[in-house]
Amino acid sequence: MSNAGTEVPASPIIPNSVVLQWLETGKYSDFVVRCKDKVFNLHKSILASRSEYFRAAIDGGFRESSDGIMTIEETHPCALAAIVAFLYTGKKKISELIHLIISNSSNFPVRFSEQERMRVGNMTGFLDIYQLADLMMLSELKIAMQKEIGRFLFENHLNMFEYHVRLIYETLPETDGMARPQLTTAIVRDPALSFNRSLSGAANVEVEHILDIAREHDPVGVTQAMNLLASLRRDGHTPRHYRLQEVHYHYQELPAFEDDEDDDDMGFGLFD
């Protein structure tokens, strides 16, 4: 099944503000999704119209379609909450999703502990959402989360940079075609990370072993990126002049991206 799913646009008849009220109050709820100890009271019409994944479960003749109950165990409930918030509001900025899910002023119907709230706002939580968006074929949210992963890696918690690099490699499967290979290419292009002003010369940040980490976890990607860089340099280009989707892996090609109008940063600080 392709990861590049196509989201069904929200109905122009029912504003997102209205369906959000339905989510918050449980009004008209006719579909239950369970994830570990959390229960989400949702709406078939909203899920089926905005997600191919849920539409297949609801209309596919499976038990979920007759029982009106679906169980998702392969993720953290906070990640599922982010997916639900995205489907009901169309918001894809992680700051807005987090506010909707865990803010004390929010009426989100599923409540989370303090420990769970901490998870959703860190790298582990971002990777949870990224992988679930991939599983559910929500390509728009997946791309948005890839950007957030890159921003968090390079702009926050610099003393944990090497830990977060390892976490990305060890969490995402080798078949991941977006965040993982883009990280590899960023490291190969500039293992000293001097292209990123916030990291260059930062205290307590160990960057000399980053290329070795990339070789350990993504040897094929490192070789591909090095070959591409060498080719571009022979043609007189500088590393900042190429786009990451030119790097082809043995398992798939990186997708061509359409940048958001309000955000040209692809997340790993690789573009001028």
N, C-alpha and C positions, 0 to 999 in steps of 0.2 A: 504494500500500500504506500502510495506516495506521501511524503511529508509535506509537500507543498499544497496544502488544502486551500479551498476557496471559501471564504466566509460568505454566508448569505447576508446581504445588507439588512439592517433593521427596518421594520415596517414603518413607513412614514405616517401611518394612521395612529399608532400608539407611541407617544413620545417616550424617550428613555426615562424621563422623570416619573412617568406613571408606572412603568414596569418596575422601576426601582422601589416605588411604594409598595407594589405587590410583593416584591421580594422581602422587604422589611416587615410587612404585616402578615405575610402568608396568605393574603387574600387570593382566592381562585386557585390556590396550589393544588396540583393534581399529579405531581411526580416527586418521588422522594429519592435522593441520592445519599447514600451512607458512605462515610470514609472514616474508618477506624471508630473512634467514639463520637464522631460528629454526625449530625443529621441535617441535611439541607432540604427544605420544603420548597420545591421549584415548580415551574410551569412548562408543560409539554410544548405549548405553542411558541414560547420564547426560545427554549432550547432548540427545538427542531428547525425554527426559522433562522437561527443564527449560528448553528454548528452542525456540520456534516456528521461529526462523531456521534452527537446525541440524536440526530435525526435517524441515523442507522439503527441505534438502540431502540428508539421509540417506534419506528415504522418497519423495522426489519423482521417482525414476526418472532422475535426472541421473547424470553420470559419477561424481560423488563417492560415490553410493550403491553403485556396483559396484566402483570402485577402492579405496574406503576412504581416499581422499586428497583433501584440500581445500586450496586455496591462497587466502589472503586477503592481497592486496597493498596495499589502499587505506588501511592504517593502520600505526601503529608497533607493533612486537612487544610493547612494554611495555603498550600499551592492550589488546591481545589477551590478554596474561597476566592483566590485571586482570579481564577478562570471564570467563576460565577459572576464576580463583580465586573469583569471585562464584558461578558456576554450581556449583562443587564444594563450596562451604562455606555459601552463603547470606549471607555477610557483605557488607555494603554500605557500611560506613564506610571511607573511603579510607585512614585510618591503618592499619586492620587488613589491608586488601588490600595496601598497600605493604609492610607488615611481612612478609606471607606471600610476596611476590614477591622482595624484594631483601634481606631480613635475612640476615646471615651464619649465623644459627641456624636458618634455614628450610631445608627439604628440597625446595623448589620445583624441579621437574626442569629448567626452562629457566634458564640463568644469563645475567646481564647485565653489561655493562661498567660501569665507574664513571660514564662519561658518560651511559649509558642510565639508570642508577640516579638520577642527578641530574634527568633529564628527567621521570621518572614522578612526582616529588614537587613539581613546579612547575606553573605555570599552563598551559604548553604540554601537559604530560602530562595534566592534568585535562581539558583540552578534547579531547584525543585520546580519552580514555575516554568522555566525554560523547557525542561524535559516534558512536563505535562502538556504545555502548549504544542510541543512537537508531536506527542502521542495523539493529541486531539485534533491535529491538523489545523491549528490556528496560526497560520503563517505570519499574519500581521503582528500578533502578540509575541510570537517567537522572535521575530526580528527586533521588536522593541526591547525584549528581555536581553537579547545578545548585546545591545547597546548598553543597557544598564549594567550588565556583568563587566563590560570593559571599563565603564566609568568608575564602578566601585573598585575594580582592580587597580586602576592607575591614579585615582583621585582621592582614595580613602585608605586609612589603615596601612600606611606605607611600611610600617614595621612588620606587617604580616604579608608582605608582597609575595615572598617565596612560598609561604604556606598556601596562599590563595591560588598561585600558579599550579602547584601540585594538586590542590583540591579540584580545580577545573579539569585537569587531565585525568585524575583518578575517578571523578564522578561521571563525566560524559563518556559515552562509548566511542570506540575508535571509528565507528561509522557516522558519527556526528559530522555534518557537512557545513557548519557555520562557526560557532564560537570556538571550538577546539582548533580547527585549522587556521582560523584567523589569529588566534593567540600564537601559534607556532610561527606564522609568517611574520608577525610583529617582532618576535624574539630574534628570528634569523636576520631580519633586516637590520636590527640594531641591538645586539645583545647587551650593550651597556645602557640601553634605554635612554640615551641622551636626547632622543627626539621628544621626550616628555619632560617638560620643565619641572613639573612637580616632583618627579622622581630623581632627576639628575642631581647627584651630589647630596641627596637627602640622607640625613643621619640614620644610622641603624638599618639601612636597607642593603641587603646583600644581593648584588646583581651579577657577580662574576660567575656564579654557577647556573644561571638561568638557561643558557644555551645547552648545558649538559642535561638539565632537566627535560628540555624539549627533545633532545636526542634520545633520552631514556624512554619517554612516553610516546613520541611521534616520530620515529626515525624516517619513515617514508615521507612525511610532510616536510621534515627538515631538508631532506635531499631534494625534493621537488622545489621548495622555496629557494634553496641555494642555487640550483640550476637556473631558475627563472631570473634571480637577481644577477647572476653572471651574464646571462643573455642580454638583459636590459642594459647593464653597464657597457657591454660590448657595443651596443647600439647608441651609446651616448646618453642614456637616461639615468637619472638619479633614483634612489630607492623610493622617494616620495612620489614618483610620477606614475606608479602602477597601481591598479586596483586589484584587490585581493581575489576577485573572482577569476582572474587570469591564471591562478594556481590550480592545476588539475590534480586530483588525487586518484589513486588506483581504484577507489570504490565509487566515486561520483565526482561531478563537477560542482564547484561552488556556485550557488545561484547568483544571478544578476539582481542587484538591489535597486529599488527606487527609493531614494532618500526622502524623508519627510520634508515638507516645505519649511517647517520651523526647526529642523534639526538635521544638519549635514554631517554630524559626527557619527561614524559607524561604531563607536564605542571603544576602539582600541587605539585611538589617537593616530591613525595611519594616513589621514588625508589632510591636504593643505586647506 
